[in-house]
Amino acid sequence: MSFKRLEPDDFLISADSVTAGAWTGDSPTLTSFNKSDTQLAGASGNYYLNVYQTTATANNAQVQFNIAYGDSKGSGSVYFDSGIPGKSATSAIYGQFQNIVLGDENANFNFGGTTINNFYALSINRARFKGNLLPGTMTLKISGSAETDRPLCLTDNSVVATSVSYNEAGRVFQLLSGSAGVISTSQITDNIGNIYEAGYTPSGSYGLFLPDIGTLLLNPAALDLPPTSGGVNLGTDRTPNNDSDNPLKLFNYINGTGAQSFTLNSQENLTSDYVFIRARNSEFNYSSNPAFISGSTGEVIFNDFINNPTTYITTVGLYNDNNDLLAVAKLSKPLKKDFTKEALIRVKLDF
């Protein structure tokens, strides 16, 4: 065994971005949406719903994302205590996302310049993506209630955004009408002649895309608009102290006629440390192996190896200054080494 101290220029750090589909099997597009009737019949089904890629009772069923409804006034679900108005499961969900996204229980959600105090949260299952969701790859289709309604396609504005906004959840992008990062060029004019920027509605944007926590917050006010104003007549129910099944409404529109398509990719940044081990012609030509060196005298056993030694490099060990072995790299095959040869071995460490 021979040792050699590594120099600073023997190290190199490299970062690579790896992308994959966000759904089971690394598929980029989900075309089948299924719910659990058992969950729907339970108490949580009124405000929270898991979505599967196949029948929920199938052996290979896996949660792809879930739909939750949050409301600052607690509407859309029964109050925890009838004597305390406004405190319900939906208000708890609203407060949870306030803390996660805004970091302030008194702050309000702003969707494209419009303050909204309720939302639909589509949270991608953590097992479906690596580091984060990949901006500019999303297309979510939401269909109107009538078969003749054209599906509304939503995407994020990361491709056209001139700057990136941040909050407690990381990067923030607006959800606009469009597909795969390409924003629709159609403008909407309301009944009094106001013209809205392409991709937006009279109720602001369609929501927020939060790639670093794998979440979409959808704007109910925009989705509740009629198709002529950019919505799909979703019909979000904000009746106080009432189980309104709002997540089921959105699920049915995602799974509705002309919809049934959710395209999204994930992204992971892999950091690799490269260590370059250089064996010069005068180095690593002798071995401490008992077949090479006598254990009792320390002499070379075979005279031919004194002036013309031959060794084979099979393993590289990386040690710290305390002689602790930190990593081991195995060569694919032994590398012949003598005074006439030099070797450069590249060791890659992935974290």
C-alpha angles and dihedrals in degrees: 000000000000130000133210129180114237120229127221092255089058089073129075129176118208132180123205128187116223121193131193140161114284097226135075112300090021089281113163095207128054113201103165121066121188134172134201112251088200091058092043091054091051128082095263093055090079093067107010131046133178118217121211132195091230139011106322092232094052118112092239095046113132130176109252099179140331134230121221130176121217127189127178091214094049093244120153096046138056117272118255087230121017088214092060108059120207097023109114143120092280092053089050090053090048091051092047092056090043088062096041098043106024102023090218127088090207097051123101131224115250119201110191095326096320122106111225126181099200135046148167113245119208106191116189112224108260091231090061098067139038118213101345144324115282112245117226096032101083126110118167119183119207119182130208122242094256120073089230093057114108114236116256111232119206130194138160124263096229093118095056100031111116091205137014121242123211136199136163090297094053124244119022127202131175121247110230137168109279143080135266094348095315110118120220114253093211116112125209124226118196126216093272095050102262112149119213128207116267111276094020133097134213085264094054126254123343091253143283132306112212106184098175094062096031096243140132120198110201123205109234092196090061095044092048091059119102117260091257088063095044100267135106101227089252093169103215108201114222097175108150119244093006134117099235101173091225094161088057090053091055092043091055091051093049088048093040133116111296094012123074097122130106115169120189139146131206129219135209129186111215117199116205129189114210119201118191114208112197120198107190123203093265095046135083094009095125130058135209089214111130088236089061106033127036110246094212102044103019091231127138105261097213119049091213088066094057098077099011108037123172125198135171121225110217106154139031119203123194116212135182126226090275090058091248112152107237104171141003126210121194120206117228089236135001113281115221114229133185139139092285096056137067125194136202115197120189116207118196120202117192122197 
